[in-house]
Amino acid sequence: MYTKTDTVIRHIKHIADKSGIDAVAFGSDFDGIPGELEFVGCEGMPLLINAHCQVFHESEVEKISKNNALRLFSGNFG
């Protein structure tokens, strides 16, 4: 069985493969993701970032974890 972290990583990898790394970002609301609940909210971010480092390059992790969201917010709410 996949853990919640594994599921998040698989989803992000799938979206990045289909739409490009610039289309992916995550927040802290992980309701509805199947798997064992390793965390509930933002306290799981260090776990997720470490897991992303196993799959993505450091520059891609920066985009996924903050830069893509900041770009979206500043471009639309700036």
C-alpha positions as CSV (number, residue, x, y, z in Angstrom):
1,M,0.0,0.0,0.0
2,Y,1.2,3.5,-0.8
3,T,1.8,6.0,1.9
4,K,0.3,9.5,1.6
5,T,3.7,10.9,0.7
6,D,4.1,8.3,-2.1
7,T,0.7,9.2,-3.4
8,V,1.5,13.0,-3.4
9,I,4.8,12.3,-5.2
10,R,3.1,10.1,-7.9
11,H,0.4,12.7,-8.5
12,I,2.9,15.6,-8.8
13,K,5.2,13.5,-11.1
14,H,2.2,12.7,-13.3
15,I,1.1,16.3,-13.6
16,A,4.7,17.4,-14.3
17,D,5.1,14.7,-16.9
18,K,1.9,15.8,-18.6
19,S,1.9,19.6,-18.2
20,G,5.5,20.5,-17.3
21,I,7.2,21.4,-14.0
22,D,5.9,25.0,-14.1
23,A,2.3,23.8,-13.8
24,V,2.8,22.1,-10.4
25,A,2.6,23.4,-6.9
26,F,1.3,22.1,-3.6
27,G,-0.2,23.6,-0.5
28,S,-1.1,22.1,2.9
29,D,-4.5,20.7,2.4
30,F,-4.2,17.0,1.6
31,D,-7.7,15.8,2.2
32,G,-9.0,13.2,-0.1
33,I,-5.6,11.7,-0.9
34,P,-5.7,8.0,-0.2
35,G,-3.1,6.3,1.8
36,E,-1.8,6.1,5.4
37,L,-2.0,9.5,7.1
38,E,1.6,10.4,7.9
39,F,0.6,14.0,8.4
40,V,-2.5,16.2,8.4
41,G,-1.3,19.6,7.1
42,C,1.7,21.8,6.8
43,E,3.7,19.9,9.4
44,G,4.3,17.3,6.7
45,M,6.1,19.8,4.4
46,P,9.6,18.8,5.4
47,L,8.7,15.1,4.8
48,L,7.3,16.0,1.3
49,I,10.2,18.1,0.4
50,N,12.7,15.4,1.3
51,A,10.7,12.9,-0.7
52,H,10.6,15.3,-3.7
53,C,14.4,15.5,-3.6
54,Q,14.5,11.8,-4.4
55,V,12.5,12.3,-7.6
56,F,13.1,15.8,-8.8
57,H,16.2,18.1,-9.2
58,E,16.7,20.8,-6.6
59,S,15.5,23.6,-8.9
60,E,12.3,21.6,-9.6
61,V,11.7,21.1,-5.9
62,E,12.0,24.9,-5.5
63,K,9.4,25.4,-8.1
64,I,7.0,22.8,-6.8
65,S,7.3,23.8,-3.1
66,K,7.1,27.6,-3.5
67,N,8.2,29.4,-6.7
68,N,5.3,28.2,-8.9
69,A,2.7,29.3,-6.4
70,L,4.4,32.6,-5.8
71,R,4.5,33.3,-9.5
72,L,0.8,32.5,-9.8
73,F,-0.2,34.7,-6.8
74,S,2.0,37.6,-7.8
75,G,0.8,37.5,-11.4
76,N,-2.9,37.4,-10.5
77,F,-3.1,39.2,-7.1
78,G,0.1,41.2,-7.3
